[in-house]
Amino acid sequence: MSNARLPMQHIREVLRLKHNVGLGIRPISRSLGLSRNTVRDYLVRAQSAGLGYPLPPDLMDAELEKRLYPVPSVPATPVRPMPDCAY
């Protein structure tokens, strides 16, 4: 099982088929040769990023990827309790 991301053109096609054509997850997955979970994941990511269809014409692939895959905020130093050596 691969966790490689699809090219942004495929993600644009998933959004087009969902919003413009009105297909469900299963027909989209069959037409693009993707798993249903992959299609669902991209639709959920797009919805949480506030993206619909049509996408803004000035939205480039790099910006689309940044919006779909935001960098998680990780604290600089995790707070962990000190181990109890006597235990």
N, C-alpha and C positions, 0 to 999 in steps of 0.2 A: 504494500500500500504506500502510495507516494503522497507526500504533503506539499508537492510543488504547486505553485500558484499558476492559474491559467493566465494566458495573455489577456491584457485588458480588453482586446477586441472580443474575446469570448464572453467576458463579463458584460460588456455593452450589449451583446446579442442576447444574453439571458434577460437583461432588463427590458430590452425591446420586445422580446417574445412575451414576457409577462405583462407589461403595461400597455404596449401598443397593439399587440395581437390578441392578448387576453388568454393565453394558454396557461394551463396549470403546471404544477411541478413535474408531474410524470411526462406529459407531452414534451416539455422543454428538455428533460433529461434524455428522452429518446431521440429527439431531433438533433441534439448536440453531442450525444454519446457520453454523457456525464452521469454520475450517480445522482439519485434524488437528494441525498444528503448534501452533495456539493452544491446543487442548484439552490436548495433551501438555505444553505450557509451564505451564499452570495446575496440572496434576496434579503435575508435578515441583516447582513452587514450593510447593505445599501439602505435599508429602512432606518437602521440606527444612525447612519451617517446623514440622513435627511435627503437621500438621493431618490429621485423618481425618474420617469422617462417622459419626455426627452431630456437628456442630460444637457446642461448648458454647453453651447457650442465652443466656448473658450476653455472648457475643462479638458486639459491634456491628460495623457495616460499616467504620467508621474503623479499629478495632483489627485487623480482618481484613486490610484493605489495608496497614496497617503491617507485619503479619507476613508477608504475601506479597511486599511490596516494601520490604524494609529499606533504610534509607539507607546507601549504601556508605561505608565509612570511608576518607577521603582524607587523606593526610598534609598538614599545614598548609603546609609548604614542601617542594616536591619537591627532591630532591638530584640535581642535574645537574652533570656535569663542565663545567669552563670550556673554552671553545673554544681550540684551539691557533692563535693568530693568525699565528704564523710559518709555519705549514703552508699 
